[in-house]
Amino acid sequence: MLRLNALDIRKGEFRLSGTADIKAGARVAVIGPSGAGKSTLLEAIAGFQPLDSGKILWRSDDLTARAPGKRPIAMLFQDGNLFPHLTVAQNAGLGINPNRKLTPDEMKTVEVAISRVGLSGMEGRKPAELSGGQQSRAALARVLVQQRDLLLLDEPFAALGPALKAEMLDLVKEIVAERNITLLMVSHDPDDARRITDEVLLIAEGKLHPPAPTADTLDNPPAALREYLGT
């Protein structure tokens, strides 16, 4: 279980607080009005945003003071963060070793990840030679090689067209199910949440609310979410 225990996050005038428990293997959409703190929450879980108080625990292991690279967490940002001068294989390999010096076994891990995201035969291409959807797949391959228990998605597919975005979301759903990965996904689109998540973690008015079933939350949204959804 991922436990967000009495979190208090402050950035200037912004404040987010609350407690939430997320079951291992759950697929959770982080949803709420613009500026509510969805990305900030993911950054705090990953270790990029410090807490003013509270704790982040994974399977009773306290992650609060750990550096980002020491947490069992992989995070995929909005722009994918691919290096333009590196190939698909080299970009993926960065998830294992930033120095790009990989053992034969690690190179095999990269090969398997690239195949899993559907880019076999494109290992030697650079990002400029890939479509937007292929770039998203390459970024996902780099996440997979890290073999972490938790995957955080900060709208990495937002720039894709509807069909490509749906394709990527379905791929993520398949992979997290295969590997029993716990997924937290920031979403501004209720259809994305319905497509691949079981629960919704609502952030609104400075509060982090406990997870609730996706369909129930979106079919009968609380007042804090109703205006944002336009229902």
N, CA, C and O of each residue as an XYZ file, in Angstrom:
924
protein
N       0.832     -1.194      0.000
C       0.000      0.000      0.000
C       0.874      1.255      0.000
O       1.900      1.322      0.677
N       0.437      2.245     -0.779
C       1.050      3.568     -0.729
C       0.220      4.412      0.233
O      -0.968      4.642      0.006
N       0.852      4.868      1.300
C       0.141      5.678      2.296
C       0.662      7.109      2.265
O       1.847      7.358      2.486
N      -0.227      8.028      1.992
C       0.072      9.459      2.050
C      -0.505      9.939      3.366
O      -1.701     10.209      3.476
N       0.354     10.041      4.354
C      -0.076     10.211      5.735
C       0.034     11.663      6.193
O       1.135     12.182      6.380
N      -1.106     12.305      6.371
C      -1.170     13.672      6.894
C      -0.230     14.614      6.136
O       0.517     15.379      6.746
N      -0.274     14.551      4.812
C       0.614     15.387      4.004
C       0.262     16.853      4.145
O      -0.908     17.224      4.231
N       1.295     17.679      4.168
C       1.126     19.129      4.113
C       2.202     19.655      3.173
O       3.392     19.599      3.484
N       1.773     20.171      2.015
C       2.687     20.658      0.980
C       2.397     22.133      0.765
O       1.247     22.518      0.549
N       3.440     22.967      0.824
C       3.243     24.413      0.658
C       4.238     24.963     -0.355
O       5.427     24.643     -0.333
N       3.708     25.804     -1.246
C       4.524     26.498     -2.244
C       3.990     27.923     -2.351
O       3.005     28.172     -3.045
N       4.640     28.850     -1.665
C       4.138     30.214     -1.634
C       2.761     30.252     -0.990
O       2.590     29.816      0.149
N       1.769     30.780     -1.727
C       0.404     30.858     -1.204
C      -0.341     29.524     -1.344
O      -1.420     29.347     -0.779
N       0.239     28.603     -2.092
C      -0.432     27.324     -2.339
C      -0.226     26.375     -1.161
O       0.850     26.320     -0.566
N      -1.292     25.624     -0.839
C      -1.191     24.610      0.200
C      -2.074     23.427     -0.168
O      -3.204     23.597     -0.626
N      -1.541     22.220      0.041
C      -2.287     20.982     -0.184
C      -2.066     20.078      1.017
O      -0.930     19.866      1.443
N      -3.155     19.544      1.561
C      -3.026     18.672      2.723
C      -4.059     17.557      2.654
O      -5.085     17.670      1.982
N      -3.759     16.481      3.368
C      -4.702     15.375      3.428
C      -4.021     14.031      3.582
O      -2.794     13.933      3.584
N      -4.837     12.998      3.712
C      -4.366     11.613      3.883
C      -5.089     10.728      2.875
O      -6.288     10.881      2.640
N      -4.342      9.803      2.287
C      -4.957      8.850      1.353
C      -4.165      7.549      1.359
O      -2.938      7.557      1.453
N      -4.872      6.441      1.260
C      -4.271      5.117      1.147
C      -4.606      4.544     -0.222
O      -5.767      4.519     -0.631
N      -3.564      4.077     -0.932
C      -3.735      3.546     -2.277
C      -3.233      2.103     -2.286
O      -2.071      1.834     -1.983
N      -4.110      1.203     -2.632
C      -3.766     -0.221     -2.593
C      -2.696     -0.559     -3.627
O      -2.662      0.024     -4.711
N      -1.826     -1.502     -3.284
C      -0.827     -1.973     -4.239
C      -1.531     -2.561     -5.456
O      -2.480     -3.333     -5.322
N      -1.059     -2.189     -6.642
C      -1.654     -2.675     -7.868
C      -2.843     -1.876     -8.358
O      -3.390     -2.172     -9.420
N      -3.257     -0.854     -7.596
C      -4.401     -0.037     -8.007
C      -4.028      0.875     -9.169
O      -2.864      1.229     -9.355
N      -5.039      1.246     -9.945
C      -4.876      2.234    -11.018
C      -5.737      3.434    -10.641
O      -6.965      3.349    -10.614
N      -5.077      4.553    -10.352
C      -5.761      5.706     -9.757
C      -5.569      6.943    -10.610
O      -4.444      7.283    -10.976
N      -6.665      7.618    -10.929
C      -6.609      8.903    -11.613
C      -6.567     10.007    -10.577
O      -7.377     10.027     -9.650
N      -5.626     10.925    -10.728
C      -5.546     12.111     -9.869
C      -6.234     13.233    -10.630
O      -5.741     13.687    -11.663
N      -7.365     13.672    -10.120
C      -8.215     14.577    -10.885
C      -8.646     15.753    -10.007
O      -8.704     15.634     -8.783
N      -8.946     16.878    -10.637
C      -9.389     18.062     -9.913
C      -9.234     19.291    -10.772
O      -8.692     19.205    -11.874
N      -9.694     20.433    -10.300
C      -9.612     21.674    -11.071
C      -8.173     22.044    -11.412
O      -7.234     21.619    -10.739
N      -8.015     22.838    -12.460
C      -6.687     23.327    -12.836
C      -6.094     24.123    -11.681
O      -6.771     24.943    -11.060
N      -4.816     23.865    -11.404
C      -4.130     24.572    -10.321
C      -4.389     24.004     -8.946
O      -3.928     24.562     -7.950
N      -5.123     22.895     -8.869
C      -5.449     22.335     -7.555
C      -4.253     21.675     -6.884
O      -4.219     21.547     -5.661
N      -3.249     21.245     -7.698
C      -2.066     20.627     -7.105
C      -1.844     19.186     -7.515
O      -1.151     18.444     -6.818
N      -2.422     18.778     -8.639
C      -2.285     17.381     -9.073
C      -0.822     17.035     -9.380
O      -0.298     16.039     -8.883
N      -0.177     17.856    -10.193
C       1.231     17.602    -10.519
C       2.108     17.752     -9.289
O       3.081     17.017     -9.121
N       1.766     18.700     -8.429
C       2.542     18.903     -7.199
C       2.504     17.659     -6.328
O       3.515     17.283     -5.735
N       1.344     17.019     -6.248
C       1.243     15.788     -5.458
C       2.158     14.710     -6.023
O       2.885     14.065     -5.268
N       2.135     14.504     -7.338
C       3.003     13.498     -7.938
C       4.470     13.830     -7.705
O       5.271     12.937     -7.430
N       4.826     15.098     -7.812
C       6.212     15.506     -7.568
C       6.619     15.215     -6.124
O       7.763     14.840     -5.865
N       5.696     15.386     -5.191
C       5.997     15.091     -3.785
C       6.193     13.588     -3.581
O       7.111     13.171     -2.874
N       5.336     12.779     -4.195
C       5.477     11.327     -4.064
C       6.804     10.864     -4.656
O       7.461      9.979     -4.108
N       7.194     11.467     -5.779
C       8.441     11.078     -6.449
C       9.675     11.629     -5.750
O      10.784     11.153     -5.993
N       9.501     12.618     -4.891
C      10.638     13.172     -4.154
C      11.174     14.481     -4.687
O      12.196     14.972     -4.209
N      10.491     15.066     -5.688
C      10.957     16.326     -6.270
C      10.393     17.551     -5.547
O      10.908     18.658     -5.707
N       9.347     17.358     -4.759
C       8.724     18.440     -3.998
C       8.747     18.069     -2.521
O       8.137     17.072     -2.136
N       9.438     18.849     -1.678
C       9.505     18.505     -0.256
C       8.166     18.695      0.451
O       7.333     19.499      0.033
N       7.980     17.945      1.521
C       6.803     18.088      2.365
C       7.110     19.063      3.494
O       8.234     19.109      3.993
N       6.119     19.833      3.892
C       6.259     20.618      5.113
C       6.044     19.731      6.330
O       6.665     19.929      7.374
N       5.164     18.758      6.185
C       4.986     17.756      7.232
C       4.261     16.565      6.619
O       3.774     16.625      5.490
N       4.201     15.484      7.386
C       3.578     14.259      6.909
C       4.591     13.239      6.427
O       5.797     13.487      6.438
N       4.087     12.091      6.003
C       4.950     11.004      5.561
C       4.390     10.331      4.311
O       3.182     10.308      4.076
N       5.319      9.780      3.513
C       4.967      8.965      2.355
C       5.558      7.584      2.597
O       6.773      7.433      2.728
N       4.692      6.579      2.655
C       5.138      5.221      2.951
C       4.695      4.273      1.857
O       3.581      4.367      1.342
N       5.585      3.358      1.511
C       5.264      2.309      0.553
C       5.518      0.968      1.230
O       6.651      0.642      1.585
N       4.448      0.198      1.404
C       4.550     -1.088      2.092
C       5.268     -0.932      3.426
O       6.156     -1.712      3.769
N       4.863      0.092      4.168
C       5.379      0.422      5.504
C       6.803      0.958      5.495
O       7.353      1.241      6.559
N       7.410      1.102      4.331
C       8.756      1.654      4.204
C       8.653      3.167      4.024
O       8.012      3.636      3.083
N       9.269      3.924      4.906
C       9.162      5.377      4.883
C      10.054      5.949      3.779
O      11.278      5.829      3.831
N       9.419      6.576      2.773
C      10.149      7.161      1.651
C      10.392      8.653      1.822
O      11.081      9.256      0.999
N       9.852      9.255      2.855
C       9.768     10.713      2.957
C      11.103     11.415      2.751
O      11.161     12.427      2.052
N      12.164     10.904      3.338
C      13.457     11.587      3.270
C      14.357     11.056      2.155
O      15.491     11.512      2.012
N      13.873     10.106      1.371
C      14.717      9.511      0.332
C      14.812     10.412     -0.895
O      13.862     11.112     -1.245
N      15.971     10.378     -1.537
C      16.153     11.093     -2.798
C      15.293     10.422     -3.870
O      14.976      9.238     -3.753
N      14.911     11.167     -4.914
C      14.053     10.592     -5.952
C      14.562      9.279     -6.527
O      13.779      8.348     -6.711
N      15.842      9.184     -6.811
C      16.393      7.978     -7.414
C      16.419      6.783     -6.493
O      16.650      5.660     -6.942
N      16.185      7.004     -5.205
C      16.203      5.920     -4.229
C      14.795      5.439     -3.878
O      14.623      4.600     -2.994
N      13.804      5.966     -4.564
C      12.428      5.552     -4.314
C      11.996      4.518     -5.361
O      12.505      4.528     -6.482
N      11.071      3.635     -5.007
C      10.620      2.599     -5.955
C       9.602      3.162     -6.950
O       8.544      2.576     -7.179
N       9.944      4.302     -7.528
C       8.996      5.089     -8.314
C       9.604      5.474     -9.652
O      10.761      5.889     -9.724
N       8.819      5.333    -10.708
C       9.181      5.861    -12.021
C       8.130      6.898    -12.393
O       6.943      6.716    -12.125
N       8.577      7.989    -13.014
C       7.648      9.074    -13.347
C       7.839      9.480    -14.793
O       8.963      9.648    -15.267
N       6.727      9.635    -15.483
C       6.743     10.053    -16.874
C       6.085     11.425    -16.963
O       4.912     11.590    -16.628
N       6.868     12.417    -17.426
C       6.403     13.801    -17.455
C       5.687     14.113    -18.769
O       5.616     13.274    -19.667
N       5.164     15.322    -18.863
C       4.372     15.724    -20.016
C       5.169     15.705    -21.310
O       4.628     15.343    -22.355
N       6.432     16.083    -21.268
C       7.193     16.169    -22.520
C       8.012     14.920    -22.829
O       8.681     14.863    -23.861
N       7.970     13.925    -21.957
C       8.687     12.675    -22.205
C      10.177     12.729    -21.915
O      10.788     11.706    -21.605
N      10.772     13.931    -22.014
C      12.187     14.132    -21.670
C      13.137     13.232    -22.438
O      14.102     12.724    -21.867
N      12.881     13.027    -23.725
C      13.828     12.286    -24.550
C      14.969     13.207    -24.966
O      14.752     14.385    -25.252
N      16.187     12.665    -24.998
C      17.341     13.450    -25.440
C      17.453     13.342    -26.956
O      17.558     12.238    -27.491
N      17.433     14.484    -27.658
C      17.369     14.442    -29.126
C      18.594     13.834    -29.794
O      18.497     13.337    -30.916
N      19.762     13.864    -29.116
C      20.988     13.357    -29.733
C      21.200     11.870    -29.476
O      22.174     11.289    -29.953
N      20.278     11.244    -28.712
C      20.416      9.824    -28.389
C      19.378      9.005    -29.145
O      18.302      9.501    -29.480
N      19.707      7.765    -29.404
C      18.785      6.854    -30.079
C      17.706      6.374    -29.105
O      17.762      6.640    -27.904
N      16.733      5.664    -29.656
C      15.695      5.071    -28.820
C      16.313      4.169    -27.757
O      15.957      4.258    -26.582
N      17.233      3.303    -28.164
C      17.864      2.379    -27.219
C      18.673      3.124    -26.162
O      18.646      2.756    -24.988
N      19.389      4.166    -26.570
C      20.186      4.926    -25.622
C      19.300      5.691    -24.643
O      19.594      5.750    -23.449
N      18.220      6.273    -25.149
C      17.289      6.959    -24.264
C      16.685      5.998    -23.250
O      16.580      6.321    -22.067
N      16.293      4.823    -23.710
C      15.728      3.827    -22.799
C      16.760      3.380    -21.775
O      16.435      3.187    -20.604
N      18.008      3.215    -22.217
C      19.072      2.764    -21.321
C      19.362      3.720    -20.185
O      19.897      3.316    -19.152
N      19.015      4.987    -20.365
C      19.228      5.957    -19.292
C      18.425      5.602    -18.044
O      18.783      5.994    -16.934
N      17.344      4.861    -18.233
C      16.555      4.441    -17.085
C      17.285      3.454    -16.190
O      16.921      3.272    -15.028
N      18.311      2.820    -16.732
C      19.123      1.878    -15.953
C      20.396      2.534    -15.455
O      20.742      2.423    -14.279
N      21.099      3.223    -16.360
C      22.383      3.828    -16.011
C      22.542      5.149    -16.763
O      22.669      5.142    -17.988
N      22.537      6.284    -16.055
C      22.681      7.582    -16.720
C      23.978      7.726    -17.507
O      24.076      8.573    -18.395
N      24.972      6.904    -17.187
C      26.249      6.962    -17.906
C      26.229      6.150    -19.196
O      27.208      6.138    -19.943
N      25.109      5.471    -19.456
C      24.907      4.702    -20.688
C      25.867      3.524    -20.833
O      26.043      3.009    -21.937
N      26.481      3.096    -19.752
C      27.356      1.926    -19.787
C      26.575      0.735    -19.249
O      26.427      0.576    -18.037
N      26.077     -0.101    -20.157
C      25.198     -1.190    -19.764
C      25.876     -2.539    -19.928
O      26.659     -2.748    -20.854
N      25.567     -3.437    -19.030
C      26.029     -4.814    -19.143
C      25.199     -5.524    -20.214
O      24.153     -5.015    -20.617
N      25.647     -6.685    -20.678
C      24.825     -7.441    -21.645
C      23.419     -7.724    -21.132
O      22.452     -7.638    -21.889
N      23.301     -8.060    -19.850
C      21.968     -8.320    -19.286
C      21.115     -7.058    -19.303
O      19.920     -7.116    -19.595
N      21.725     -5.924    -18.993
C      20.978     -4.662    -19.005
C      20.569     -4.278    -20.424
O      19.486     -3.734    -20.638
N      21.431     -4.562    -21.383
C      21.077     -4.298    -22.778
C      19.899     -5.172    -23.206
O      19.053     -4.741    -23.990
N      19.848     -6.390    -22.694
C      18.721     -7.272    -22.981
C      17.437     -6.706    -22.379
O      16.375     -6.780    -22.998
N      17.531     -6.145    -21.182
C      16.377     -5.525    -20.536
C      15.840     -4.382    -21.387
O      14.627     -4.230    -21.539
N      16.753     -3.573    -21.946
C      16.357     -2.478    -22.828
C      15.663     -3.020    -24.068
O      14.632     -2.498    -24.493
N      16.228     -4.059    -24.639
C      15.657     -4.669    -25.852
C      14.239     -5.169    -25.595
O      13.346     -4.974    -26.419
N      14.039     -5.814    -24.447
C      12.716     -6.346    -24.101
C      11.714     -5.203    -23.925
O      10.577     -5.292    -24.387
N      12.142     -4.130    -23.256
C      11.246     -2.995    -23.025
C      10.854     -2.334    -24.339
O       9.693     -1.975    -24.534
N      11.811     -2.174    -25.232
C      11.524     -1.558    -26.533
C      10.541     -2.418    -27.332
O       9.641     -1.901    -27.994
N      10.726     -3.710    -27.258
C       9.798     -4.615    -27.925
C       8.408     -4.521    -27.317
O       7.405     -4.529    -28.030
N       8.357     -4.434    -25.992
C       7.048     -4.399    -25.308
C       6.229     -3.175    -25.682
O       5.000     -3.240    -25.722
N       6.895     -2.062    -25.955
C       6.159     -0.848    -26.322
C       5.963     -0.730    -27.828
O       5.465      0.285    -28.316
N       6.357     -1.779    -28.569
C       6.070     -1.809    -29.996
C       7.043     -1.055    -30.875
O       6.670     -0.593    -31.953
N       8.310     -0.919    -30.428
C       9.296     -0.185    -31.223
C      10.436     -1.063    -31.724
O      11.504     -0.551    -32.059
N      10.230     -2.360    -31.779
C      11.274     -3.240    -32.312
C      11.642     -2.808    -33.731
O      10.773     -2.521    -34.555
N      12.949     -2.768    -33.995
C      13.439     -2.317    -35.286
C      13.720     -0.830    -35.350
O      14.272     -0.341    -36.335
N      13.343     -0.108    -34.304
C      13.564      1.345    -34.279
C      14.587      1.752    -33.220
O      14.705      2.929    -32.877
N      15.322      0.769    -32.708
C      16.257      1.046    -31.615
C      17.280      2.123    -31.974
O      17.704      2.886    -31.106
N      17.678      2.190    -33.245
C      18.724      3.122    -33.657
C      18.219      4.479    -34.090
O      19.020      5.334    -34.467
N      16.917      4.707    -34.051
C      16.377      6.002    -34.478
C      16.472      7.035    -33.363
O      16.439      6.702    -32.178
N      16.590      8.282    -33.765
C      16.583      9.380    -32.808
C      15.183      9.992    -32.744
O      14.391      9.802    -33.667
N      14.866     10.719    -31.676
C      13.502     11.235    -31.503
C      12.942     11.985    -32.706
O      11.753     11.866    -33.001
N      13.777     12.758    -33.411
C      13.290     13.529    -34.557
C      12.810     12.634    -35.693
O      12.072     13.074    -36.574
N      13.236     11.376    -35.663
C      12.834     10.434    -36.711
C      11.580      9.649    -36.330
O      11.153      8.758    -37.065
N      10.999      9.980    -35.194
C       9.835      9.255    -34.691
C       8.595     10.143    -34.736
O       8.691     11.368    -34.658
N       7.438      9.514    -34.861
C       6.179     10.242    -34.725
C       5.948     10.570    -33.250
O       6.673     10.091    -32.378
N       4.936     11.387    -32.982
C       4.626     11.717    -31.588
C       4.286     10.492    -30.769
O       4.716     10.365    -29.622
N       3.514      9.587    -31.354
C       3.170      8.373    -30.632
C       4.375      7.490    -30.376
O       4.486      6.879    -29.313
N       5.281      7.418    -31.345
C       6.495      6.620    -31.158
C       7.400      7.236    -30.098
O       8.038      6.510    -29.335
N       7.464      8.549    -30.042
C       8.245      9.200    -28.988
C       7.681      8.869    -27.609
O       8.433      8.633    -26.664
N       6.351      8.853    -27.500
C       5.725      8.484    -26.229
C       6.056      7.047    -25.850
O       6.270      6.743    -24.677
N       6.096      6.167    -26.841
C       6.445      4.776    -26.577
C       7.902      4.646    -26.120
O       8.211      3.846    -25.238
N       8.790      5.437    -26.725
C      10.196      5.406    -26.330
C      10.362      5.880    -24.890
O      11.135      5.304    -24.125
N       9.630      6.936    -24.526
C       9.693      7.430    -23.152
C       9.152      6.390    -22.175
O       9.673      6.240    -21.069
N       8.115      5.680    -22.582
C       7.558      4.629    -21.732
C       8.546      3.473    -21.579
O       8.628      2.871    -20.509
N       9.290      3.160    -22.629
C      10.302      2.104    -22.530
C      11.347      2.448    -21.475
O      11.776      1.579    -20.716
N      11.754      3.711    -21.427
C      12.737      4.111    -20.412
C      12.193      3.921    -19.007
O      12.937      3.575    -18.090
N      10.895      4.147    -18.835
C      10.265      3.915    -17.537
C      10.251      2.428    -17.201
O      10.503      2.044    -16.059
N       9.959      1.599    -18.187
C       9.834      0.157    -17.939
C      11.143     -0.469    -17.485
O      11.142     -1.347    -16.621
N      12.259     -0.029    -18.056
C      13.527     -0.654    -17.692
C      13.894     -0.398    -16.238
O      14.725     -1.109    -15.674
N      13.283      0.606    -15.630
C      13.579      0.899    -14.225
C      12.981     -0.137    -13.293
O      13.434     -0.300    -12.160
N      11.954     -0.842    -13.775
C      11.334     -1.945    -13.025
C      10.944     -1.516    -11.607
O      11.300     -2.161    -10.621
N      10.209     -0.420    -11.537
C       9.761      0.123    -10.252
C       8.335     -0.340     -9.946
O       7.585     -0.740    -10.837
N       7.990     -0.275     -8.674
C       6.676     -0.734     -8.231
C       5.571      0.292     -8.486
O       4.399     -0.065     -8.607
N       5.953      1.567     -8.566
C       4.985      2.645     -8.713
C       5.281      3.433     -9.976
O       6.433      3.768    -10.254
N       4.236      3.727    -10.741
C       4.367      4.519    -11.958
C       3.491      5.756    -11.832
O       2.289      5.658    -11.582
N       4.103      6.914    -12.008
C       3.394      8.189    -11.947
C       3.372      8.804    -13.338
O       4.425      8.985    -13.950
N       2.207      9.122    -13.837
C       2.055      9.735    -15.158
C       1.505     11.149    -15.003
O       0.398     11.343    -14.501
N       2.285     12.129    -15.434
C       1.823     13.523    -15.391
C       1.419     13.953    -16.797
O       2.095     14.761    -17.434
N       0.316     13.404    -17.263
C      -0.249     13.699    -18.586
C       0.775     13.614    -19.726
O       0.879     14.547    -20.523
N       1.524     12.522    -19.817
C       2.549     12.438    -20.861
C       1.983     12.311    -22.268
O       2.707     12.497    -23.246
N       0.699     11.997    -22.379
C       0.108     11.786    -23.703
C      -0.848     12.920    -24.099
O      -1.606     12.792    -25.060
N      -0.805     14.014    -23.359
C      -1.760     15.100    -23.581
C      -1.640     15.713    -24.970
O      -2.632     16.195    -25.517
N      -0.430     15.702    -25.555
C      -0.233     16.339    -26.860
C      -0.628     15.439    -28.026
O      -0.619     15.876    -29.177
N      -0.972     14.196    -27.740
C      -1.343     13.269    -28.807
C      -2.802     13.451    -29.200
O      -3.613     13.925    -28.405
N      -3.127     13.075    -30.421
C      -4.513     13.069    -30.855
C      -5.302     12.016    -30.102
O      -4.720     11.135    -29.469
N      -6.636     12.102    -30.167
C      -7.480     11.185    -29.390
C      -7.187      9.705    -29.618
O      -7.128      8.929    -28.663
N      -7.002      9.311    -30.876
C      -6.777      7.892    -31.158
C      -5.437      7.420    -30.603
O      -5.353      6.348    -30.005
N      -4.380      8.227    -30.803
C      -3.060      7.845    -30.296
C      -3.036      7.850    -28.776
O      -2.422      6.981    -28.157
N      -3.705      8.829    -28.176
C      -3.743      8.870    -26.713
C      -4.441      7.635    -26.162
O      -3.970      7.037    -25.194
N      -5.548      7.252    -26.761
C      -6.263      6.059    -26.316
C      -5.382      4.819    -26.461
O      -5.391      3.937    -25.602
N      -4.632      4.763    -27.540
C      -3.724      3.636    -27.780
C      -2.657      3.555    -26.686
O      -2.354      2.472    -26.186
N      -2.089      4.706    -26.320
C      -1.060      4.718    -25.285
C      -1.639      4.363    -23.916
O      -1.013      3.644    -23.139
N      -2.828      4.868    -23.630
C      -3.462      4.548    -22.353
C      -3.747      3.054    -22.250
O      -3.553      2.450    -21.194
N      -4.202      2.467    -23.335
C      -4.459      1.024    -23.330
C      -3.167      0.240    -23.120
O      -3.158     -0.775    -22.424
N      -2.077      0.713    -23.721
C      -0.782      0.054    -23.547
C      -0.328      0.136    -22.093
O       0.151     -0.849    -21.530
N      -0.479      1.306    -21.491
C      -0.123      1.466    -20.080
C      -0.962      0.524    -19.218
O      -0.437     -0.130    -18.317
N      -2.246      0.456    -19.489
C      -3.131     -0.417    -18.709
C      -2.666     -1.869    -18.789
O      -2.643     -2.570    -17.777
N      -2.300     -2.316    -19.973
C      -1.825     -3.690    -20.146
C      -0.545     -3.936    -19.353
O      -0.406     -4.955    -18.677
N       0.389     -2.985    -19.445
C       1.694     -3.174    -18.813
C       1.594     -3.165    -17.290
O       2.209     -4.002    -16.629
N       0.829     -2.234    -16.727
C       0.735     -2.185    -15.265
C       0.026     -3.426    -14.733
O       0.324     -3.889    -13.632
N      -0.920     -3.969    -15.519
C      -1.588     -5.199    -15.098
C      -0.625     -6.385    -15.141
O      -0.613     -7.208    -14.226
N       0.182     -6.475    -16.202
C       1.150     -7.562    -16.339
C       2.154     -7.574    -15.197
O       2.534     -8.635    -14.701
N       2.581     -6.388    -14.786
C       3.664     -6.280    -13.796
C       3.173     -5.931    -12.393
O       3.975     -5.742    -11.478
N       1.849     -5.846    -12.227
C       1.254     -5.485    -10.938
C       1.830     -4.166    -10.413
O       2.162     -4.044     -9.233
N       1.940     -3.188    -11.306
C       2.450     -1.867    -10.956
C       1.300     -1.012    -10.437
O       0.190     -1.066    -10.966
N       1.565     -0.235     -9.415
C       0.592      0.728     -8.904
C       0.706      2.004     -9.726
O       1.794      2.561     -9.869
N      -0.415      2.464    -10.264
C      -0.418      3.596    -11.182
C      -1.171      4.779    -10.591
O      -2.293      4.639    -10.104
N      -0.531      5.952    -10.641
C      -1.200      7.223    -10.363
C      -1.054      8.087    -11.603
O       0.059      8.325    -12.070
N      -2.170      8.554    -12.137
C      -2.173      9.261    -13.408
C      -2.932     10.581    -13.285
O      -4.137     10.588    -13.033
N      -2.229     11.689    -13.463
C      -2.906     12.981    -13.516
C      -3.744     13.042    -14.784
O      -3.270     12.699    -15.868
N      -4.984     13.477    -14.645
C      -5.858     13.546    -15.812
C      -6.761     14.771    -15.736
O      -7.317     15.091    -14.685
N      -6.896     15.454    -16.886
C      -7.897     16.506    -17.033
C      -9.104     16.004    -17.814
O     -10.087     16.728    -17.974
N      -9.033     14.776    -18.298
C     -10.072     14.225    -19.164
C     -10.757     13.063    -18.455
O     -10.138     12.017    -18.262
N     -12.016     13.221    -18.063
C     -12.712     12.125    -17.382
C     -12.741     10.833    -18.193
O     -12.739      9.741    -17.625
N     -12.769     10.956    -19.527
C     -12.779      9.746    -20.350
C     -11.496      8.940    -20.181
O     -11.529      7.710    -20.219
N     -10.355      9.628    -19.993
C      -9.092      8.926    -19.745
C      -9.166      8.162    -18.424
O      -8.729      7.015    -18.334
N      -9.719      8.807    -17.410
C      -9.850      8.160    -16.105
C     -10.756      6.931    -16.203
O     -10.444      5.876    -15.649
N     -11.871      7.073    -16.905
C     -12.782      5.936    -17.059
C     -12.115      4.803    -17.843
O     -12.393      3.628    -17.599
N     -11.250      5.151    -18.767
C     -10.666      4.152    -19.666
C      -9.743      3.183    -18.941
O      -9.773      1.984    -19.217
N      -8.928      3.678    -18.025
C      -7.911      2.763    -17.466
C      -7.812      2.748    -15.953
O      -7.013      1.978    -15.420
N      -8.585      3.559    -15.223
C      -8.417      3.571    -13.773
C      -9.613      2.970    -13.051
O     -10.737      2.961    -13.553
N      -9.327      2.469    -11.855
C     -10.369      1.894    -11.004
C     -10.875      2.909     -9.995
O     -12.026      2.858     -9.560
N      -9.983      3.843     -9.625
C     -10.315      4.799     -8.575
C      -9.878      6.201     -8.976
O      -9.017      6.391     -9.835
N     -10.496      7.161     -8.332
C     -10.161      8.573     -8.528
C      -9.721      9.157     -7.190
O     -10.375      8.964     -6.165
N      -8.613      9.865     -7.223
C      -8.134     10.604     -6.065
C      -8.385     12.077     -6.380
O      -7.713     12.660     -7.232
N      -9.337     12.663     -5.701
C      -9.746     14.038     -5.971
C      -8.900     15.024     -5.171
O      -8.693     14.863     -3.968
N      -8.414     16.055     -5.876
C      -7.726     17.169     -5.222
C      -8.523     18.433     -5.535
O      -8.725     18.773     -6.701
N      -8.968     19.117     -4.505
C      -9.753     20.335     -4.704
C      -9.729     21.175     -3.436
O      -9.749     20.655     -2.321
N      -9.686     22.503     -3.639
C      -9.754     23.455     -2.526
C      -8.716     23.159     -1.456
O      -8.985     23.273     -0.260
N      -7.519     22.774     -1.907
C      -6.417     22.560     -0.987
C      -6.446     21.245     -0.242
O      -5.629     21.016      0.650
N      -7.383     20.374     -0.598
C      -7.536     19.116      0.124
C      -7.321     17.912     -0.784
O      -7.743     17.885     -1.940
N      -6.654     16.929     -0.218
C      -6.470     15.624     -0.855
C      -7.515     14.688     -0.287
O      -7.537     14.432      0.917
N      -8.391     14.170     -1.153
C      -9.480     13.309     -0.696
C      -9.100     11.841     -0.899
O      -8.365     11.520     -1.833
N      -9.585     10.956     -0.045
C      -9.281      9.522     -0.209
C      -9.806      9.002     -1.542
O     -10.792      9.523     -2.062
N      -9.158      7.980     -2.102
C      -9.612      7.414     -3.373
C     -11.043      6.888     -3.286
O     -11.475      6.369     -2.257
N     -11.763      7.037     -4.400
C     -13.129      6.528     -4.506
C     -13.284      5.913     -5.893
O     -12.544      6.278     -6.807
N     -14.229      4.985     -6.073
C     -14.407      4.350     -7.378
C     -14.592      5.368     -8.502
O     -15.321      6.350     -8.356
N     -13.923      5.118     -9.617
C     -13.935      6.077    -10.732
C     -15.346      6.374    -11.222
O     -15.745      7.535    -11.314
N     -16.100      5.325    -11.536
C     -17.436      5.537    -12.098
C     -18.328      6.303    -11.135
O     -19.036      7.223    -11.545
N     -18.303      5.932     -9.854
C     -19.155      6.612     -8.868
C     -18.804      8.083     -8.768
O     -19.687      8.939     -8.710
N     -17.501      8.376     -8.747
C     -17.065      9.761     -8.578
C     -17.443     10.615     -9.784
O     -17.896     11.749     -9.629
N     -17.256     10.070    -10.982
C     -17.527     10.860    -12.180
C     -19.010     10.900    -12.529
O     -19.470     11.867    -13.136
N     -19.761      9.878    -12.162
C     -21.197      9.892    -12.425
C     -21.940     10.785    -11.436
O     -22.957     11.395    -11.768
N     -21.417     10.849    -10.224
C     -22.036     11.680     -9.178
C     -20.959     12.526     -8.502
O     -20.644     12.312     -7.331
N     -20.395     13.486     -9.234
C     -19.259     14.238     -8.703
C     -19.626     15.101     -7.503
O     -20.714     15.675     -7.453
N     -18.711     15.189     -6.534
C     -18.942     16.108     -5.422
C     -18.921     17.549     -5.912
O     -18.466     17.827     -7.022
N     -19.412     18.459     -5.087
C     -19.534     19.864     -5.489
C     -18.209     20.432     -5.948
O     -18.172     21.229     -6.885
N     -17.114     20.039     -5.303
C     -15.793     20.571     -5.631
C     -15.353     20.183     -7.044
O     -14.515     20.857     -7.644
N     -15.918     19.101     -7.569
C     -15.544     18.623     -8.897
C     -16.603     18.950     -9.951
O     -16.294     18.991    -11.142
N     -17.829     19.179     -9.531
C     -18.944     19.328    -10.465
C     -18.751     20.507    -11.410
O     -18.962     20.375    -12.615
N     -18.359     21.639    -10.886
C     -18.181     22.828    -11.740
C     -17.075     22.618    -12.746
O     -17.194     23.018    -13.904
N     -15.985     21.983    -12.301
C     -14.861     21.729    -13.215
C     -15.275     20.818    -14.358
O     -14.878     21.042    -15.501
N     -16.065     19.798    -14.068
C     -16.496     18.861    -15.091
C     -17.615     19.419    -15.953
O     -17.883     18.906    -17.039
N     -18.277     20.483    -15.464
C     -19.371     21.070    -16.223
C     -20.632     20.260    -16.147
O     -21.421     20.237    -17.092
N     -20.836     19.583    -15.012
C     -22.040     18.775    -14.837
C     -22.947     19.388    -13.782
O     -24.015     18.846    -13.495
